[in-house]
Amino acid sequence: MLQLLLDAEYHLKLGCWLQKHGGNGSMLWSPQLCQLLRSEEGSGQTMDQLLDVVAKEDRERVRTELQQSQLSGQATRIEHRLRLKNGNECFVDHRCFTSFDNEGHPLYSIGTIQEYPELQSTKGERYEPIQRDRLTHLPNRAATEIYISDLISGARKSTTITVTCLDIDHFEEINDTFGISNGNRLLVWLARHLRDQIAPKDWLARFDSDSFVIIQTDVVKSTKDAIQHGKRLQESLRTASRSLERLPSIHLSACVGISTWPGITTADDDPIKAARTALAAAQRRGQGKVQVYSESLSTSIREALDLEQKLSRAIERNELKLHYQLQFDHNGSLMGAEALLRWDRQGEAFIPCTRFIPIAEQSGLIEGIGSWTLKTAVHQFAELERNNIHIPKLSINVSAEQLNPDADPLDELIADICQQERLSPNRLELELTETALLKNPNDAAMRLQRLQKLGVCLWVDDFGTGFSNLKTLQRLPLKGFKIDKGFVTDMGRDPNDYAIVRATTQLAHGLGLKSLAEGVETIQQLQQLKRLGCDGFQGFLLAKPKSAEETARELNDLLSHAKRLCMGTEPG
């Protein structure tokens, strides 16, 4: 058994030490530790001798942490350098725990020292200090790029290399809330935690402020393996972060991007670049996402960046347009009109707002676009009113980003616009998705209360497509739910969609709210929705979206058409 332990030490490049307390302070070093420290076996070893081998820059930190561990009884882990007699330097993972008797007196301390593989290239060369991260003592970007190059050039045909990029969600908010010093402690903790999740031979580096890179060989064999690997890392973070003493209220999550080599088809065959491309795609989808790299993903990222660049110039080029779709009640009476944003790309292919609005939100362009939409819609609506074209309500979509604490107060913006156009705010209705309402529920509730005091009505858009916290929604000053057109389209064929529409209508009425169905395209859908007690309808069957000028010109005909449909006197 002893020989097996010695063999394990040898293969893991791991040495052990034992210090008995209450005596003369002598220690026992294992043969592997003596070999690692270039010390002769059998000689009387002490803690001072051990600390003498620690690099001078790290020595006091190591001494302090070992002493604190022995006094507190809490196990510790220290990453530091050893400076050997031959002048070489190596990086080690040093761990220690202390055992106590029943009266709380220390009996003995046991330590392990394991050489780190990260800070040595596959060619046997040591990396320079400038290639280490000073905070976590992990390799940095420069060292990682050398390592991956060495690894690929020396890889066998059967070798699979996996690169995992992990980035903490909302790390800046953690810094702002708890302070930079606690943010730094979190990064050090994270480095240690990630090291515990991977094998000793695997490479771990701090790449950027809050992003880490893991490089492994022959761990992942398929896309399914890669996704499971990323999710395991995420789950370990969520679980372990609950016990963070200095940050008790934090719940860590991270986005993960993964690439495998061979199989990368980028021009420069760079698996790190591919993994970071996958990470960017994961972050675009939201927090806590995992994305595996593919060539199609790279193409979609390039297309998104191209769209973002063109979208940034859309307002100044006068490419954004508004169309209006009328809304009717069960008798066919006009309830209002929804302003719908269109991007006229001057001869290029049409892009639906479901594609370019998320890009605007992710890139920070949404505040400017949202402000333009509010000003333009209210101006055109007021112009219709001044020309004796009366539409009871104007409905405008609002992004979650426009409710953020850092955004300009929405109630003040609307009040200023309405004052300029001499339009009462109670003629306006805002549509917000469930995600927008639940992203920052407390702050959203305060902002929506101010909008309600202004006289603005509020609807939950696309209800049923998110994950509503009904208790939270009940606190908000809402007028009603808009039923997503996806449920309306299939309610005649899918019993589940029919049940969702019915339940949404009943829920709205139970809360004293209204329900309005979007995407009504057939007379059968209209009749079903009326039987279910839906309060309002919007869709191509009743009126297609039109510009303000077309709406003014055709309003009487549209009203007559909708009235006949709702009263059942005209076929759809």
For each residue, the residues with C-beta under 8 A, 3 or more apart:
1: 4 5
2: 5 6
3: 6 7
4: 1 7 8
5: 1 2 8 9
6: 2 3 9 10 30 31 32
7: 3 4 10 11
8: 4 5 11 12 14
9: 5 6 12 14 15 16 30 31 32
10: 6 7 13 32
11: 7 8
12: 8 9 114 200
13: 10 32 36 114 115 200
14: 8 9 32 112 113 114 115
15: 9 29 30 31 32 33 34 35 36 37 112 113 114
16: 9 29 30 32 33 110 111 112 113
17: 27 28 29 30 33 45 50 110 111 112 113
18: 27 28 108 109 110 111
19: 25 26 27 28 47 108 109 110 111
20: 23 26 107 108
21: 70 98 105 106 107 108 109
22: 105 106
23: 20 26
24:
25: 19 46 47
26: 19 20 23 44 45 46
27: 17 18 19 45 46 47 50
28: 17 18 19 45
29: 15 16 17 33 34 37 39 41 45 50
30: 6 9 15 16 17 33 34
31: 6 9 15 34 35 41
32: 6 9 10 13 14 15 16 35 36
33: 15 16 17 29 30 36 37 39 113
34: 15 29 30 31 37 39 40 41
35: 15 31 32 38
36: 13 15 32 33 82 92 113 115
37: 15 29 33 34 50 53 82 84
38: 35 84 85 86
39: 29 33 34 43 45 49 53
40: 34 43
41: 29 31 34
42:
43: 39 40
44: 26
45: 17 26 27 28 29 39 49 50
46: 25 26 27 49 50
47: 19 25 27 50 51 66
48: 51 52
49: 39 45 46 52 53
50: 17 27 29 37 45 46 47 53 54
51: 47 48 54 59 62 63
52: 48 49
53: 37 39 49 50 82 83 84
54: 50 51 58 59 62 80 81 82 83
55: 58 59 80 81 82 83 89
56: 59 83
57: 81
58: 54 55 61 62 80 81
59: 51 54 55 56 62 63
60: 63 64
61: 58 64 65 78 80
62: 51 54 58 59 65 66 78 80 94
63: 51 59 60 66 67
64: 60 61 67 68
65: 61 62 68 69 76 78
66: 47 62 63 69 70 76 78 96 109 111
67: 63 64 70 71
68: 64 65 71 72 74 76
69: 65 66 72 73 74 75 76 96 97 98 109
70: 21 66 67 96 98 106 109
71: 67 68
72: 68 69
73: 69 98 100 106
74: 68 69
75: 69 95 96 97
76: 65 66 68 69 95 96 97
77: 93 94 95 192
78: 61 62 65 66 93 94 95 96
79: 91 92 93 94 116 136 137 138 191 192
80: 54 55 58 61 62 91 92 94 137
81: 54 55 57 58 89 90 91 92 137
82: 36 37 53 54 55 89 90 91 92 113
83: 53 54 55 56 87 88 89
84: 37 38 53 87 88 89 90
85: 38
86: 38
87: 83 84
88: 83 84 126
89: 55 81 82 83 84 126
90: 81 82 84 115 116 119 120 126
91: 79 80 81 82 115 116 118 119 137
92: 36 79 80 81 82 113 114 115 116
93: 77 78 79 112 113 114 116 195
94: 62 77 78 79 80 111 112 113 114
95: 75 76 77 78 111 112 113
96: 66 69 70 75 76 78 109 110 111 112
97: 69 75 76 109 110
98: 21 69 70 73 106 107 108 109 110
99: 106 107 108 109 110
100: 73 104 105 106 107
101: 104 105 107
102:
103:
104: 100 101
105: 21 22 100 101
106: 21 22 70 73 98 99 100 109
107: 20 21 98 99 100 101
108: 18 19 20 21 98 99
109: 18 19 21 66 69 70 96 97 98 99 106
110: 16 17 18 19 96 97 98 99
111: 16 17 18 19 66 94 95 96
112: 14 15 16 17 93 94 95 96
113: 14 15 16 17 33 36 82 92 93 94 95
114: 12 13 14 15 92 93 94 200
115: 13 14 36 90 91 92
116: 79 90 91 92 93 119 120
117: 120 200 201 202 203
118: 91 138 139 143 147 203 204 205
119: 90 91 116 126 127 132 139 143
120: 90 116 117 124 125 126 127
121: 124 125 126 127 146 147 150
122: 147 150 151 154
123: 150 154
124: 120 121
125: 120 121
126: 88 89 90 119 120 121
127: 119 120 121 131 132 139 143 146
128: 131
129: 132
130: 142
131: 127 128 139 140 142 143 146
132: 119 127 129 137 138 139 140 143
133: 136 137 138 139 140 205 206
134: 137
135: 184 187 188 206
136: 79 133 187 188 191 206
137: 79 80 81 91 132 133 134 191
138: 79 118 132 133 191 204 205 206 212
139: 118 119 127 131 132 133 143 144 147 203 204 205 206
140: 131 132 133 143 144 205 206 207
141: 144 145 205 207 208
142: 130 131 145 146
143: 118 119 127 131 132 139 140 146 147 205
144: 139 140 141 147 148 203 205 207 213 215 272
145: 141 142 148 149 272
146: 121 127 131 142 143 149 150
147: 118 121 122 139 143 144 150 151 203 205 215
148: 144 145 151 152 161 163 215 271 272
149: 145 146 152 153
150: 121 122 123 146 147 153 154
151: 122 147 148 154 155 161 215 217
152: 148 149 155 161 261 271
153: 149 150
154: 122 123 150 151
155: 151 152 159 161 217
156: 159
157:
158:
159: 155 156 217 218
160: 217 218 219 220 221 260 261 262
161: 148 151 152 155 215 216 217 260 261 271
162: 214 215 216 217 219 220 226 229 258 259 260 261
163: 148 213 214 215 258 259 260 261 271 272 274 275
164: 213 214 215 216 229 230 233 256 257 258 275
165: 207 211 212 213 256 257 258 272 275 276 278 279
166: 194 211 212 213 214 233 254 255 256 279
167: 171 208 210 211 212 254 255 256 279 283
168: 171 174 190 210 211 252 253 254
169: 252 253 254 255 287 288
170: 173 174 287
171: 167 168 174 175 183 209 210
172: 175 176
173: 170 176 177
174: 168 170 171 177 178 182 183 186 247 250
175: 171 172 178 179 180 183
176: 172 173
177: 173 174
178: 174 175 182 183 246 247 250
179: 175 182 183
180: 175 183 184
181: 184 185
182: 174 178 179 185 186 246 247
183: 171 174 175 178 179 180 186 187
184: 135 180 181 187 188
185: 181 182 188 189 246
186: 174 182 183 189 190 244 247 250
187: 135 136 183 184 190 191 206 210
188: 135 136 184 185 191 192
189: 185 186 192 193 244
190: 168 186 187 193 194 212 237
191: 79 136 137 138 187 188 194 195 204 206 212
192: 77 79 188 189 195 196
193: 189 190 196 197 236 237 240
194: 166 190 191 197 198 204 212 214 233
195: 93 191 192 198 204
196: 192 193
197: 193 194 232 233 236
198: 194 195 202 204 214 216
199: 202 216
200: 12 13 114 117
201: 117 217
202: 117 198 199 214 215 216 219
203: 117 118 139 144 147 213 214 215 216
204: 118 138 139 191 194 195 198 212 213 214
205: 118 133 138 139 140 141 143 144 147 212 213 215
206: 133 135 136 138 139 140 187 191 211 212 213
207: 140 141 144 165 211 212 213
208: 141 167 211
209: 171
210: 167 168 171 187
211: 165 166 167 168 206 207 208 279
212: 138 165 166 167 190 191 194 204 205 206 207
213: 144 163 164 165 166 203 204 205 206 207 272 275
214: 162 163 164 166 194 198 202 203 204
215: 144 147 148 151 161 162 163 164 202 203 205
216: 161 162 164 198 199 202 203 219 220
217: 151 155 159 160 161 162 201
218: 159 160
219: 160 162 202 216 225 229
220: 160 162 216 225 226 229 258 260
221: 160 225
222: 225 226
223: 226 227 292
224: 227 228
225: 219 220 221 222 228 229
226: 162 220 222 223 229 230 258 260 292
227: 223 224 230 231 258 290 292
228: 224 225 231 232
229: 162 164 219 220 225 226 232 233 258
230: 164 226 227 233 234 256 258 290 292
231: 227 228 234 235 290
232: 197 228 229 235 236
233: 164 166 194 197 229 230 236 237 254 256
234: 230 231 237 238 253 254 256 288 290
235: 231 232 238 239
236: 193 197 232 233 239 240
237: 190 193 233 234 240 241 252 253 254
238: 234 235 241 242 251 252 253
239: 235 236 242
240: 193 236 237 243 244
241: 237 238 244 247 250 251 252
242: 238 239 251
243: 240
244: 186 189 240 241 247 248 250
245: 248
246: 178 182 185
247: 174 178 182 186 241 244 250
248: 244 245
249:
250: 174 178 186 241 244 247
251: 238 241 242
252: 168 169 237 238 241
253: 168 169 234 237 238 287 288
254: 166 167 168 169 233 234 237 288
255: 166 167 169 279 282 283 287 288 289 290 291
256: 164 165 166 167 230 233 234 279 282 289 290 291
257: 164 165 275 276 277 278 279 280 281 282 290 291 292 293
258: 162 163 164 165 220 226 227 229 230 275 278 290 291 292 293
259: 162 163 264 271 272 274 275 277 278 292 293
260: 160 161 162 163 220 226 263 264 271 292 293
261: 152 160 161 162 163 264 269 271
262: 160
263: 260
264: 259 260 261 269 270 271 274 293
265: 295
266: 269 270 273 274 295 298
267:
268: 273
269: 261 264 266
270: 264 266 273 274
271: 148 152 161 163 259 260 261 264 274 275
272: 144 145 148 163 165 213 259 275 276
273: 266 268 270 276 277
274: 163 259 264 266 270 271 277 278 293 298
275: 163 164 165 213 257 258 259 271 272 278 279 293
276: 165 257 272 273 279 280
277: 257 259 273 274 280 281 293 297 298 301
278: 165 257 258 259 274 275 281 282 291 292 293 297
279: 165 166 167 211 255 256 257 275 276 282 283 291
280: 257 276 277 283 284 301
281: 257 277 278 284 285 291 297 300 301
282: 255 256 257 278 279 285 289 290 291
283: 167 255 279 280 286 289
284: 280 281 304 358 362
285: 281 282 289 291
286: 283 289
287: 169 170 253 255
288: 169 234 253 254 255
289: 255 256 282 283 285 286
290: 227 230 231 234 255 256 257 258 282
291: 255 256 257 258 278 279 281 282 285 297
292: 223 226 227 230 257 258 259 260 278
293: 257 258 259 260 264 274 275 277 278 297 298
294: 297 298
295: 265 266 298 299
296: 299 300
297: 277 278 281 291 293 294 300 301
298: 266 274 277 293 294 295 301 302
299: 295 296 302 303
300: 281 296 297 303 304
301: 277 280 281 297 298 304 305
302: 298 299 305 306
303: 299 300 306 307
304: 284 300 301 307 308 359
305: 301 302 308 309
306: 302 303 309 310
307: 303 304 310 311 351 355 356 359
308: 304 305 311 312 359 363 365
309: 305 306 312 313
310: 306 307 313 314 345
311: 307 308 314 343 356 359 360 363 365 369
312: 308 309 363 365
313: 309 310 316 317 319
314: 310 311 317 319 320 343 369
315: 318 319 320 368 369 372
316: 313
317: 313 314 346
318: 315
319: 313 314 315 343 344 345 346
320: 314 315 341 342 343 344 369 372 373 376
321: 341 342 343 344 547
322: 339 340 341 342 373 376 377 380 547 548
323: 339 340 342 545 546 547
324: 337 338 339 340 545 546 547 548 551
325: 337 338 340 538 539 543 544 545 546
326: 334 336 337 391 538 542 543 551 558 562
327: 334 335 336 337 338 393 395 516 536 537 538
328: 332 333 334 335 536 537 538 542 543 562 566
329: 332 333 335 535 536 537 566
330: 530 534 535 536 537 566
331: 563 566 567
332: 328 329 559 562 563 564 565 566 567
333: 328 329 563
334: 326 327 328 391 392 559 562
335: 327 328 329 392 393 516 536
336: 326 327 391 392 393 394 395 429
337: 324 325 326 327 381 391 393 394 395 551
338: 324 325 327 395 396 397 431 538
339: 322 323 324 373 377 381 394 395 396 397
340: 322 323 324 325 353 545
341: 320 321 322 353 357 369 373 397
342: 320 321 322 323 353
343: 311 314 319 320 321 351 353 356
344: 319 320 321
345: 310 319 348 349 350 351
346: 317 319
347:
348: 345
349: 345
350: 345
351: 307 343 345 355 356
352: 355 356
353: 340 341 342 343 356 357
354: 357 358
355: 307 351 352 358 359
356: 307 311 343 351 352 353 359 360
357: 341 353 354 360 361 366 399
358: 284 354 355 361 362
359: 304 307 308 311 355 356 362 363 365
360: 311 356 357 363 365 366 369 399
361: 357 358 366 399 400 401
362: 284 358 359
363: 308 311 312 359 360 366
364: 367
365: 308 311 312 359 360 368 369
366: 357 360 361 363 369 370 399 401 402
367: 364 370 371 401 402 407 408
368: 315 365 371 372
369: 311 314 315 320 341 360 365 366 372 373
370: 366 367 373 374 398 399 401 402
371: 367 368 374 375 408 413
372: 315 320 368 369 375 376
373: 320 322 339 341 369 370 376 377 396 397
374: 370 371 377 378 396 413 414 417
375: 371 372 378 379 417
376: 320 322 372 373 379 380
377: 322 339 373 374 380 381 394 396
378: 374 375 381 382 394 414 417 418 421 423 428
379: 375 376 382 383 417 421
380: 322 376 377 383 384 548
381: 337 339 377 378 384 385 391 394 421 423 427 548
382: 378 379 385 386 421 422 423
383: 379 380 386 387 548
384: 380 381 387 389 390 391 548 551 552
385: 381 382 388 389 390 391 423
386: 382 383
387: 383 384 552
388: 385
389: 384 385 551 552 555
390: 384 385
391: 326 334 336 337 381 384 385 394 551 555
392: 334 335 336 427
393: 327 335 336 337 427 428 429 457
394: 336 337 339 377 378 381 391 427 428 429
395: 327 336 337 338 339 428 429 430 431 459
396: 338 339 373 374 377 428 429 430 431
397: 338 339 341 373 430 431 432 461
398: 370 402 403 410 430 431 432 436
399: 357 360 361 366 370 402 403 436
400: 361 403 404 432 433 435 436 439
401: 361 366 367 370 404 407
402: 366 367 370 398 399 407 410
403: 398 399 400 407 410 432 436 439 440 443 444 447
404: 400 401 407 440 443
405: 440 443
406:
407: 367 401 402 403 404 410
408: 367 371 412 413
409: 412 413 447 450
410: 398 402 403 407 413 414 447 451
411: 414 415 447 450 451 453 454 456
412: 408 409 415 416
413: 371 374 408 409 410 416 417
414: 374 378 410 411 417 418 425 428 451 454 456
415: 411 412 418 419 425 454
416: 412 413 419 420
417: 374 375 378 379 413 414 420 421
418: 378 414 415 421 422 423 424 425 428
419: 415 416 422
420: 416 417
421: 378 379 381 382 417 418
422: 382 418 419
423: 378 381 382 385 418 427 428
424: 418 427 455
425: 414 415 418 428 454 455 456
426: 455 456 457
427: 381 392 393 394 423 424
428: 378 393 394 395 396 414 418 423 425 455 456 457
429: 336 393 394 395 396 456 457 458 459 479
430: 395 396 397 398 451 456 457 458 459
431: 338 395 396 397 398 459 460 461 482
432: 397 398 400 403 436 437 458 459 460 461
433: 400 436 437 460 461 462 465 466
434: 437 438 460 462 463 465 466 467 468 473
435: 400 438 439 466
436: 398 399 400 403 432 433 439 444
437: 432 433 434 441 444 448 460 472 473 476
438: 434 435 441 444 466 467 468 469 472
439: 400 403 435 436 444
440: 403 404 405 443 444
441: 437 438 444 445 469 472 475
442: 445 446
443: 403 404 405 440 446 447
444: 403 436 437 438 439 440 441 447 448 476
445: 441 442 448 449 472 475 476
446: 442 443 449 450
447: 403 409 410 411 443 444 450 451
448: 437 444 445 451 452 458 476 477
449: 445 446 452 453 477
450: 409 411 446 447 453 454
451: 410 411 414 430 447 448 454 456 458 477
452: 448 449 455 456 458 477
453: 411 449 450
454: 411 414 415 425 450 451
455: 424 425 426 428 452
456: 411 414 425 426 428 429 430 451 452
457: 393 426 428 429 430 479
458: 429 430 432 448 451 452 476 477 478 479
459: 395 429 430 431 432 478 479 480 481 482 516
460: 431 432 433 434 437 463 468 473 478 480 481 482
461: 397 431 432 433 482
462: 433 434 465 466 482 484 518
463: 434 460 466 468 481 482 483 484 504
464: 483 484 487 500 504
465: 433 434 462 484 486
466: 433 434 435 438 462 463
467: 434 438
468: 434 438 460 463 472 473
469: 438 441 472 473
470: 473 474 507
471: 474 475
472: 437 438 441 445 468 469 475 476
473: 434 437 460 468 469 470 476 478
474: 470 471 511
475: 441 445 471 472
476: 437 444 445 448 458 472 473
477: 448 449 451 452 458
478: 458 459 460 473 481 511 513
479: 429 457 458 459 513 514
480: 459 460 508 513 514 515 516 535 536
481: 459 460 463 478 504 507 508 513 514 515 516
482: 431 459 460 461 462 463 515 516 517 518
483: 463 464 487 488 501 504 505 515 516 517 518 534
484: 462 463 464 465 487 488 518 519
485: 488 489 517 518 519 539
486: 465 489 490 497 519
487: 464 483 484 490 491 497 500 501 504
488: 483 484 485 491 497 501 517 518 519 520 525 529 539
489: 485 486 497 519 521 525
490: 486 487 493 494 497
491: 487 488 494 497 498 501 525 528
492: 498 522 524 525 528
493: 490 497
494: 490 491 497 498
495: 498 499
496: 499 500
497: 486 487 488 489 490 491 493 494 500 501
498: 491 492 494 495 501 502 528
499: 495 496 502 503
500: 464 487 496 497 503 504
501: 483 487 488 491 497 498 504 505 517 529 532 534
502: 498 499 505 506 532
503: 499 500 506 507
504: 463 464 481 483 487 500 501 507 508 515
505: 483 501 502 508 509 515 532 533 534
506: 502 503 509 510 533
507: 470 481 503 504 510 511
508: 480 481 504 505 511 513 514 515 535
509: 505 506 512 513 515 533
510: 506 507
511: 474 478 507 508
512: 509
513: 478 479 480 481 508 509
514: 479 480 481 508 535 536
515: 480 481 482 483 504 505 508 509 533 534 535 536
516: 327 335 459 480 481 482 483 534 535 536 537 538
517: 482 483 485 488 501 520 525 529 534 536 537 538 539
518: 462 482 483 484 485 488 538 539
519: 484 485 486 488 489 538 539
520: 488 517 525 526 529 537 538 539 540 541 542
521: 489 525 539 540 541
522: 492 525 526 541 572
523: 526 527 541 565 571 572
524: 492 527 528 572
525: 488 489 491 492 517 520 521 522 528 529 539 541
526: 520 522 523 529 530 537 541 542 565 566 572
527: 523 524 530 531 568
528: 491 492 498 524 525 531 532
529: 488 501 517 520 525 526 532 534 537
530: 330 526 527 533 534 566
531: 527 528
532: 501 502 505 528 529
533: 505 506 509 515 530
534: 330 483 501 505 515 516 517 529 530 537
535: 329 330 480 508 514 515 516
536: 327 328 329 330 335 480 514 515 516 517
537: 327 328 329 330 516 517 520 526 529 534 542 566
538: 325 326 327 328 338 516 517 518 519 520 542
539: 325 485 488 517 518 519 520 521 525 542
540: 520 521 543 544
541: 520 521 522 523 525 526 565 572
542: 326 328 520 526 537 538 539 558 561 562 565 566
543: 325 326 328 540 546 558 561 562
544: 325 540
545: 323 324 325 340
546: 323 324 325 543 550 551 554
547: 321 322 323 324 550 551
548: 322 324 380 381 383 384 551 552
549: 552 553
550: 546 547 553 554
551: 324 326 337 384 389 391 546 547 548 554 555 558
552: 384 387 389 548 549 555
553: 549 550
554: 546 550 551 557 558
555: 389 391 551 552 558 559
556: 559 560
557: 554 560 561
558: 326 542 543 551 554 555 561 562
559: 332 334 555 556 562 563
560: 556 557 563 564
561: 542 543 557 558 564 565 570
562: 326 328 332 334 542 543 558 559 565 566
563: 331 332 333 559 560 566 567
564: 332 560 561 567 569 570
565: 332 523 526 541 542 561 562 568 570 572
566: 328 329 330 331 332 526 530 537 542 562 563
567: 331 332 563 564
568: 527 565
569: 564
570: 561 564 565
571: 523
572: 522 523 524 526 541 565
